[in-house]
Amino acid sequence: MKTKLVNPEDKLPNDNKIEEWLKANECETDGPEYLAAIIGAAGKEEYRTITVGGLGQLVKLTQEFGSFGLVDLLKESGPVKGFDSVFLLKEKP
């Protein structure tokens, strides 16, 4: 699992916690690579990308990101613009 911050000005308020978890789980990608993105605070573009190795790591990422209040917009569909998962911060009810 590897991450890249592509737009630091658009980070989510809880990005420090997300980044901490990503760094703690950083490893070489093994197996087929899947690309994920997190949509920034403005809600328009990705500000962080994540590359994971294998479907198991993608599932782990999706489950953990749920605890950060993120939802996968592509959960019920195929890849979009090269991303297998695109995460967005859930709106509070």
Protein Blocks (a to p, Z undefined) as FASTA:
>chain_A
ZZddfblmlccfklmmmmmmmmmmgccdedjddddddddfkomacfbdcddedjklmmmm
mmmmmmnopacfklmmcceehiabdcdddddZZ
